[in-house]
């Protein structure tokens, strides 16, 4: 019995093989020569299992950012048309001449720690291994004692991120606040954006025929990733959608009143004798939630909808604790 | 300190690629230095280099593609030489780059202007250089700058005490002198952990409850008792176990107060969280507007109901029901 080769070794061998093969390798060449494959390969035998293993490995390489190419050599056109595979060096390595300073490495380290135990921490750690491999040591003297954290507790985050990377259409159930029933949304997902601590999906709504934003926390179903791909958006389209959102925020103004020396007065950083103030908000419902912890010391002058919403929320809290 | 957990699967594959790239440029490295550079155990390094040296593909048999000097390895020195392949460190995958770029963007308004310039350069590298033309699948938008935040960061970095006016959750305002040790964030909220000279103990302060912050002199390092880096709220013996029922939209509460609690699925969950003062519970629960319900003990339910009714009375005095 040959010694069992684990997944990491097989992927590593496959990567080296595709990197050193100048003319690429055909599938049968890979199966015959690469450790992890050749132990089970029987030429002319049943190839179902080994083919499946190869398909899976190709996906794993892609998701690790190792870009392989496949092509049919010109001289073989019209022949058996067998694909050959390779990894081009320029797809593999960092751009030439790129160096990082020790301060930059320290910032990159801290950036990776931002994910702590969130769902992206494994990817962040793998990135840090590659960054450390570039050789420079971290100088973090001015960054000691900072522990910022981003979280992704929404279960839809990873599937949406996968769908964005592969440009696959998705559908999900979305529950808008104030409505009792969810609606099914069919979206071309463009980008996930964290704005003020909230994760938003920016995408093209196929039913409404325009770009829309969705708060991940309002997605109430699993993400259905469909086998339909779309052309990725121009980055200008994403930028424009985000700029529109910012304009929308600037146009939404609440007038509020609190008393001096209250927690709200501290929170909104009001001047010594200031009790009335204005605040911009992106989403009425989110803003109402933000104000709830100060509900006993804040008065909403306008808009009336905000005042009504806070009152209704308080009533709900009171009712659920009767 | 190197971690003790061992790598497997995709993580180990990623690590071997990174290590190989590093060792090409850095011959004759001590095992101990490699372990501390990559933050993994010496055993992990040894196992990885042996695997690398045994990989053989195509025209290169094992030991021909990579040559490991086993005599030197016995002395704790890694010396790996190479046939012409794997010329450098692999670039980042889209998800790895997005994780790091998001972290950097989140740090933007936390660091000084010199570091901000470095972050801009790094974002440029991650956005283009590391990825070619592809868009990052997700990104964090930098939050608005906050003078208090920058000031406290400076205090932590320079080990300087600070003076401020602080309003606690009971609404009492006091002047405090704090020796800040750690600046942490949860969503949009920032917390300062430090030794409070006024109370002579280590406490956690919410940044938005501080005002009139001034930096004082450098302070001497102090042995801090039981500050766990992952827990903002330390549990005290006098805390009361409160049983919550939490809807999926409010899972952030669990992530804040009980990060070790495993959340799975899209259903409401029940969770016990120790709470110091029941009077503060109303504010915490109100924020989630009925999506968090306190089930027990009865005194905790009363505290929440009283907060809601007090707030309702404040905005509509004549209609205090019951």
Interface residues (C-beta under 8 A of the other chain):
Chain A: X6 X7 X8 X9 X11 X12 X13 X15 X16 X17 X19 X20 X21 X25 X29 X33 X34 X35 X60 X63 X64 X65 X66 X89 X92 X93 X94 X95 X98 X101 X103 X104 X107 X108 X110 X111 X112 X113 X114 X115 X116 X117 X120 X122 X123 X124 X125 X126 X127 X128 X129 X130 X131 X132 X133 X134 X135 X137 X141 X142 X143 X144 X145 X146 X147 X148 X149 X150 X151 X153 X154 X155 X157 X161 X164 X165 X191 X192 X193 X194 X195 X196 X197 X217 X218 X220 X221 X222 X232 X233 X235 X238 X242 X261 X262 X263 X266 X267 X269 X288 X289 X290 X292 X293 X294 X295 X296 X297 X299 X300 X307 X310 X311 X313 X314 X315 X316 X317 X318 X319 X320 X321 X322
Chain B: X7 X8 X9 X10 X11 X12 X13 X14 X15 X16 X17 X18 X19 X21 X22 X25 X26 X37 X38 X39 X51 X52 X55 X56 X57 X58 X60 X62 X65 X83 X84 X85 X86 X87 X88 X89 X90 X91 X92 X93 X94 X95 X96 X97 X98 X99 X100 X101 X102 X103 X104 X106 X107 X110 X111 X112 X115 X118 X119 X121 X122 X125 X129 X130 X135 X136 X137 X138 X139 X140 X141 X143 X148 X153 X156 X157 X167 X169 X171 X173 X180 X181 X182 X183 X184 X185 X186 X187 X188 X208 X209 X210 X211 X229 X230 X248 X249 X251 X252 X254 X255 X259 X263 X264 X265 X266 X283 X284 X285 X286 X287 X288 X289 X290 X293 X294 X301 X302 X304 X305 X307 X308 X309 X310 X311 X312 X314 X315 X316
